[in-house]
Amino acid sequence: MSMIDQSRLLQMRSAIVDQNQALQRATGRDMEPLGPGSTGGPADFTNAMQSALQQVSAQQARASAHSEAYERGESHDIVSVMIERQKASLGFEMTLQVRNKLLSAYRDIMNMPV
């Protein structure tokens, strides 16, 4: 087994954090740097994922409500029904792709040699 060079590992981490901050500045969102005592932990990720899933679920409920209203004859606006259904479909596809990327990243991490 080879030894892990801690200084090289810290340099790589620093480079990643610097790139992340540069990307955040480019998008107009500044984040505080990650470090000991920072709040960028698993709870924030969990909250973000729960919020995103709730938004997708709410969009699907709106699409279903629009579809049911059209089927009952309460609404004659097929365009809004189709737009809501397409939004729900895109939200579901996005959720599916995020899940696939997370699973792929998890597999990559688990297959890394230690």
Secondary structure, 3 states (H helix, E strand, C coil): CCCCCHHHHHHHHHHHHHHHHHHHHHHCCCCCCCCCCCCCCHHHHHHHHHHHHHHHHHHHHHHHHHHHHHHHCCCCCHHHHHHHHHHHHHHHHHHHHHHHHHHHHHHHHHCCCC
